[in-house]
């Protein structure tokens, strides 16, 4: 079955699905110039899950469906990037600092400075982001479902320009609340789980009974027809094959569309703690391929693989942009540097400052948080007790 993802005089992008696997081909005058992009994304594409709903193909909670206007915007963005023009593909808004969990790897740690953005202020940020060209808007926290106007925020997004996703700990995904999210036009829910073992998950997040609530929440989301993923942050203590196999079985039993594995980052509360070794990363990649062969379909995606230098490289300040609860703009949550506040400057101006900075206007050889210059000049000079994100002008 074929899906035309992008069709213009200069380029036609086609996705073909056979045996639950997708492959990509391009045609047109621009096709030769996208050779590397096509090769890299094509290699990743064959390992993505596929789900067909009506006339649309869904590949991951990380991308808009095909065909759709948001996906066309994403492709347009990649073409511009190949020509040297960068706009963010994804804007993540941390809509609140509040959270009932106490996760050991919390990235929002110390980001509770200032008054939270109001509903109308977030509406304005969304509109500015759409003007910049984003094709997906993600709502995070803290815990975003603690924000009472979250459905209104989702509803405000122009669905002809961007898809929407909520990343949540899943505790408050009741039938009624999930129905409200569905009615608001939400495309994706990603539920964060840190272990398939009840006691381990609850202990890691500091909330007894959380795992059982989350399991019910996932069921409610799937039953409501929202494309539902599980976000699993791999760390040295939860990446063993037996644990990953149990996680896959858990997701299959609940009807989850995608088990997205990302890797732990030495930031937030996880600063200074152990991260995955190269061998552990490679083992997770092998596991993904082997489980796909065994099941005859893709369920696991290794999101960290996309950010490797042999794929697309670091997304911070190139494809990603984050807004803190109080309006501070960061290239990424993993790099807690503020380049300005949306209450004082336009998002486009702040994005221009990010793109013009030496950390982000070069071809990335590694993720910025691993860059020796970032570690020495920036991370190493942030006061330990300072609220985050830290103003870039105090370090330059």
C-alpha positions as CSV (number, residue, x, y, z in Angstrom):
1,X,0.0,0.0,0.0
2,X,1.4,3.4,-1.0
3,X,1.0,6.7,0.7
4,X,2.1,10.0,-1.0
5,X,3.7,12.0,1.8
6,X,4.8,15.0,-0.3
7,X,4.0,16.0,-3.8
8,X,5.3,19.0,-5.6
9,X,6.9,19.9,-9.0
10,X,10.4,19.5,-7.4
11,X,9.8,16.5,-5.1
12,X,7.5,13.6,-4.6
13,X,7.9,11.5,-1.5
14,X,6.3,8.1,-1.4
15,X,6.0,5.7,1.6
16,X,5.2,2.1,0.8
17,X,4.0,-0.4,3.4
18,X,4.6,-4.1,2.9
19,X,4.6,-6.8,5.6
20,X,4.2,-4.2,8.3
21,X,7.4,-2.4,7.2
22,X,7.6,1.0,5.6
23,X,10.1,2.1,3.0
24,X,10.6,5.4,1.3
25,X,11.4,6.6,-2.2
26,X,11.8,10.0,-3.7
27,X,11.3,11.3,-7.2
28,X,11.8,14.7,-8.9
29,X,14.6,17.3,-9.4
30,X,15.3,17.6,-5.7
31,X,15.6,13.9,-5.1
32,X,19.4,13.7,-5.8
33,X,20.0,16.5,-3.2
34,X,18.2,14.5,-0.5
35,X,20.3,11.4,-1.0
36,X,21.8,11.4,2.5
37,X,18.6,12.3,4.2
38,X,16.7,9.6,2.3
39,X,19.3,7.0,3.1
40,X,19.5,7.9,6.8
41,X,15.8,8.2,7.4
42,X,15.0,5.2,5.2
43,X,17.3,3.1,7.4
44,X,15.4,4.3,10.5
45,X,12.0,4.1,8.8
46,X,12.1,0.3,8.3
47,X,12.3,-0.2,12.1
48,X,9.3,2.0,12.9
49,X,5.9,0.7,13.8
50,X,3.1,1.1,11.2
51,X,-0.6,1.6,11.8
52,X,-3.1,2.5,9.1
53,X,-6.2,4.5,10.2
54,X,-8.4,5.3,7.3
55,X,-6.3,6.9,4.6
56,X,-3.4,7.8,6.9
57,X,-0.2,5.9,7.9
58,X,1.1,6.4,11.4
59,X,4.8,5.6,11.9
60,X,5.6,7.0,15.4
61,X,4.3,9.4,18.0
62,X,7.4,11.5,17.0
63,X,6.0,12.3,13.5
64,X,2.8,13.6,12.0
65,X,0.8,11.0,10.0
66,X,1.1,10.4,6.3
67,X,-0.4,12.1,4.3
68,X,-1.2,15.2,6.3
69,X,-0.5,18.9,6.1
70,X,1.7,18.7,9.2
71,X,3.9,16.0,7.6
72,X,4.2,18.1,4.5
73,X,5.4,21.0,6.7
74,X,8.0,18.6,8.3
75,X,9.3,17.6,4.8
76,X,9.4,21.2,3.8
77,X,11.5,21.9,6.9
78,X,13.9,19.2,6.0
79,X,14.4,20.5,2.5
80,X,15.1,24.0,3.9
81,X,17.5,22.5,6.4
82,X,19.4,20.8,3.6
83,X,19.7,24.3,2.0
84,X,21.0,25.9,5.2
85,X,17.7,27.3,6.6
86,X,16.7,26.0,10.0
87,X,13.4,26.2,11.8
88,X,12.2,24.1,14.7
89,X,10.2,21.0,13.9
90,X,9.0,20.4,17.4
91,X,8.1,22.9,20.2
92,X,7.8,21.5,23.6
93,X,5.9,23.6,26.2
94,X,6.4,22.7,29.8
95,X,2.9,23.9,30.9
96,X,3.5,23.5,34.6
97,X,6.2,22.8,37.1
98,X,3.8,20.9,39.4
99,X,4.1,17.2,39.6
100,X,3.0,14.5,42.1
101,X,6.0,12.3,41.3
102,X,9.6,12.6,42.6
103,X,11.4,10.9,39.7
104,X,15.1,10.2,40.2
105,X,15.8,11.4,36.6
106,X,13.5,14.5,36.6
107,X,14.7,17.0,33.9
108,X,12.4,19.7,35.2
109,X,14.4,19.8,38.5
110,X,15.0,23.4,39.5
111,X,13.0,24.9,36.6
112,X,10.3,26.4,38.9
113,X,11.3,30.0,38.6
114,X,8.7,32.7,38.1
115,X,5.0,32.7,37.5
116,X,3.7,30.1,35.0
117,X,2.5,31.2,31.6
118,X,-1.2,32.0,31.4
119,X,-3.5,30.3,29.0
120,X,-3.5,33.3,26.7
121,X,0.3,33.5,26.9
122,X,0.6,29.9,25.8
123,X,-1.9,30.5,23.0
124,X,0.4,33.2,21.8
125,X,3.5,30.9,22.0
126,X,1.7,28.3,20.0
127,X,0.7,30.8,17.3
128,X,4.3,32.0,17.1
129,X,5.7,28.5,16.9
130,X,3.3,27.7,14.0
131,X,4.5,30.8,12.2
132,X,8.1,29.5,12.7
133,X,7.1,26.3,10.9
134,X,6.8,23.7,13.7
135,X,4.9,20.5,12.7
136,X,4.4,19.1,16.2
137,X,3.7,20.7,19.6
138,X,4.3,18.7,22.7
139,X,2.9,19.4,26.1
140,X,5.0,18.4,29.1
141,X,5.6,19.4,32.7
142,X,6.1,18.7,35.5
143,X,2.9,16.8,35.0
144,X,0.8,18.4,32.2
145,X,-2.5,16.8,33.2
146,X,-2.3,18.9,36.5
147,X,-2.9,21.9,34.3
148,X,-6.7,22.4,34.3
149,X,-6.8,24.2,30.9
150,X,-4.6,21.6,29.1
151,X,-7.5,20.5,26.8
152,X,-8.0,24.1,25.8
153,X,-4.3,24.5,25.0
154,X,-4.5,21.4,22.8
155,X,-7.6,22.6,21.1
156,X,-5.9,25.9,20.2
157,X,-3.3,24.2,17.9
158,X,-4.2,24.5,14.2
159,X,-4.4,20.8,13.3
160,X,-3.7,21.8,9.6
161,X,-0.2,22.9,10.7
162,X,0.9,20.6,13.6
163,X,0.1,17.5,15.5
164,X,-0.1,17.5,19.3
165,X,1.3,15.2,21.9
166,X,1.0,15.0,25.7
167,X,3.9,13.4,27.6
168,X,2.5,12.3,31.0
169,X,3.2,10.0,34.0
170,X,-0.3,8.6,33.3
171,X,-1.7,8.6,36.8
172,X,-4.7,10.9,36.0
173,X,-5.7,9.4,32.6
174,X,-9.3,8.5,33.7
175,X,-11.9,7.6,31.2
176,X,-13.5,11.0,31.5
177,X,-10.3,13.0,31.2
178,X,-9.0,11.0,28.2
179,X,-12.3,11.6,26.5
180,X,-11.8,15.3,27.0
181,X,-8.3,15.1,25.5
182,X,-9.7,13.2,22.5
183,X,-12.4,15.8,22.0
184,X,-9.8,18.6,22.1
185,X,-8.1,17.0,19.0
186,X,-5.1,15.4,20.7
187,X,-3.1,13.1,18.4
188,X,-0.7,11.3,20.7
189,X,-0.2,10.4,24.3
190,X,3.2,9.2,25.5
191,X,3.1,7.7,29.0
192,X,6.5,7.5,30.8
193,X,7.3,4.2,32.4
194,X,10.6,3.4,34.0
195,X,10.2,-0.3,34.7
196,X,7.8,-3.2,33.9
197,X,8.1,-4.2,37.5
198,X,5.5,-2.5,39.7
199,X,7.6,-2.0,42.8
200,X,10.6,-0.8,40.9
201,X,8.6,1.8,38.9
202,X,6.8,3.1,41.9
203,X,10.0,3.4,43.9
204,X,11.8,5.2,41.1
205,X,9.0,7.7,40.8
206,X,8.3,8.0,44.5
207,X,4.6,7.3,44.3
208,X,3.1,4.0,45.8
209,X,0.4,2.6,43.6
210,X,1.4,4.6,40.5
211,X,2.1,1.6,38.2
212,X,-1.5,0.3,38.6
213,X,-3.0,3.7,38.0
214,X,-0.7,4.2,34.9
215,X,-1.8,0.8,33.5
216,X,-5.4,1.8,33.8
217,X,-4.6,5.1,32.2
218,X,-3.0,3.4,29.2
219,X,-6.0,1.2,28.8
220,X,-8.3,4.2,28.8
221,X,-6.2,6.1,26.2
222,X,-6.0,3.1,23.9
223,X,-9.8,2.4,24.3
224,X,-10.5,6.1,23.5
225,X,-8.7,5.7,20.1
226,X,-5.8,8.0,20.9
227,X,-2.5,6.7,19.4
228,X,-0.7,5.7,22.6
229,X,3.0,5.2,23.2
230,X,5.1,4.3,26.2
231,X,8.2,6.4,26.7
232,X,11.0,4.3,28.3
233,X,14.2,6.0,29.5
234,X,16.9,3.4,29.4
235,X,19.5,3.5,32.1
236,X,22.1,1.0,33.3
237,X,19.7,-0.5,35.8
238,X,16.7,-1.1,33.5
239,X,18.2,-2.0,30.1
240,X,18.8,-5.8,30.6
241,X,17.2,-8.0,27.9
242,X,14.9,-9.8,30.3
243,X,13.5,-6.4,31.5
244,X,13.1,-5.1,27.9
245,X,11.3,-8.3,26.9
246,X,8.9,-7.9,29.8
247,X,8.3,-4.3,28.8
248,X,7.5,-5.3,25.2
249,X,5.0,-7.9,26.5
250,X,3.4,-5.3,28.8
251,X,2.9,-2.9,25.9
252,X,1.6,-5.6,23.6
253,X,-1.0,-6.7,26.2
254,X,-2.3,-3.2,26.5
255,X,-2.5,-2.5,22.8
256,X,0.2,0.2,22.9
257,X,1.2,1.5,19.4
258,X,4.9,2.2,20.2
259,X,7.5,1.5,22.9
260,X,9.8,4.4,22.4
261,X,13.2,3.9,24.1
262,X,15.3,6.9,24.8
263,X,18.5,7.0,26.8
264,X,19.1,8.6,30.2
265,X,21.0,11.9,30.1
266,X,23.2,13.3,32.9
267,X,21.0,16.3,33.5
268,X,18.4,17.4,36.1
269,X,18.3,15.0,39.1
270,X,20.4,12.5,37.1
271,X,23.4,14.9,37.0
272,X,26.6,13.0,37.8
273,X,25.0,9.5,37.7
274,X,25.8,6.6,35.4
275,X,24.5,6.6,31.8
276,X,24.4,3.8,29.2
277,X,27.7,2.5,27.9
278,X,28.2,2.2,24.1
279,X,27.8,-1.5,24.4
280,X,24.5,-1.1,26.2
281,X,23.2,1.2,23.5
282,X,24.2,-1.2,20.8
283,X,22.5,-4.1,22.7
284,X,19.3,-2.1,22.8
285,X,19.5,-1.5,19.0
286,X,20.1,-5.2,18.5
287,X,17.2,-6.0,20.7
288,X,14.9,-3.8,18.7
289,X,15.8,-5.5,15.5
290,X,15.6,-9.0,17.0
291,X,12.2,-8.4,18.6
292,X,10.9,-7.0,15.3
293,X,11.9,-10.2,13.5
294,X,10.4,-12.4,16.3
295,X,7.1,-10.6,16.3
296,X,6.9,-9.9,12.6
297,X,6.2,-6.3,13.2
298,X,7.8,-3.2,14.8
299,X,6.8,-2.1,18.2
300,X,10.1,-0.7,19.7
301,X,11.7,2.4,18.4
302,X,15.1,3.7,19.6
303,X,14.7,7.4,19.5
304,X,18.2,8.1,20.7
305,X,19.5,6.5,17.5
306,X,18.1,9.4,15.5
307,X,20.3,11.9,17.4
308,X,23.5,10.1,16.5
309,X,26.0,11.8,14.3
310,X,25.6,9.1,11.6
311,X,21.8,9.9,11.4
312,X,20.6,13.4,12.0
313,X,22.8,14.5,14.9
314,X,21.8,16.5,17.9
315,X,18.3,18.1,17.7
316,X,18.9,20.8,20.3
317,X,18.6,24.2,18.7
318,X,18.3,22.6,15.3
319,X,15.0,20.7,15.3
320,X,13.9,21.2,18.9
321,X,12.9,24.2,21.0
322,X,11.6,24.1,24.6
323,X,9.7,26.7,26.7
324,X,9.9,26.5,30.5
325,X,6.8,26.9,32.7
326,X,7.6,30.6,33.1
327,X,8.5,31.3,29.4
328,X,12.2,30.8,29.3
329,X,13.3,29.4,25.9
330,X,15.8,26.6,25.7
331,X,17.3,24.6,22.8
332,X,16.6,21.4,24.7
333,X,15.7,20.3,28.3
334,X,19.1,18.4,28.3
335,X,20.8,21.8,27.9
336,X,19.2,24.1,30.5
337,X,20.3,27.4,29.0
338,X,17.9,30.3,28.5
339,X,18.2,32.4,25.4
340,X,15.3,34.7,26.3
341,X,11.7,34.8,27.7
342,X,8.6,34.8,25.5
343,X,7.1,37.5,27.8
344,X,9.8,39.9,26.7
345,X,10.8,38.8,23.1
346,X,9.2,37.1,20.1
347,X,9.9,33.4,19.8
348,X,11.4,34.0,16.4
349,X,14.0,36.4,17.8
350,X,14.9,34.0,20.5
351,X,15.2,31.2,18.0
352,X,17.5,33.4,16.0
353,X,19.8,33.8,19.0
354,X,19.9,30.1,19.5
355,X,20.7,29.4,15.9
356,X,23.4,32.1,15.9
357,X,25.2,30.7,18.9
358,X,28.4,28.8,18.4
359,X,27.1,25.7,20.3
360,X,24.2,25.3,17.8
361,X,25.3,26.8,14.4
362,X,27.8,24.1,13.7
363,X,27.4,20.6,12.4
364,X,26.9,18.5,15.5
365,X,29.4,15.7,16.1
366,X,27.7,14.8,19.4
367,X,24.7,15.9,21.4
368,X,25.4,19.3,22.9
369,X,25.2,18.0,26.5
370,X,28.2,15.8,25.6
371,X,30.2,18.6,23.9
372,X,33.4,19.4,25.9
373,X,32.9,23.1,25.2
374,X,29.4,23.0,26.7
375,X,30.6,21.0,29.7
376,X,33.6,23.2,30.4
377,X,32.4,26.7,29.6
378,X,28.7,26.5,30.3
379,X,27.7,23.6,32.5
380,X,30.8,23.8,34.7
381,X,30.1,27.5,35.5
382,X,26.4,27.3,36.4
383,X,26.0,27.9,40.1
384,X,24.8,24.7,41.8
385,X,22.0,26.5,43.6
386,X,20.8,28.6,40.6
387,X,17.3,28.1,39.2
388,X,17.2,26.7,35.7
389,X,17.3,27.3,32.8
390,X,20.4,29.6,33.4
391,X,20.7,32.8,31.3
392,X,23.2,32.3,28.5
393,X,24.4,35.9,28.7
394,X,25.8,35.3,32.2
395,X,28.1,32.6,30.7
396,X,29.2,34.1,27.4
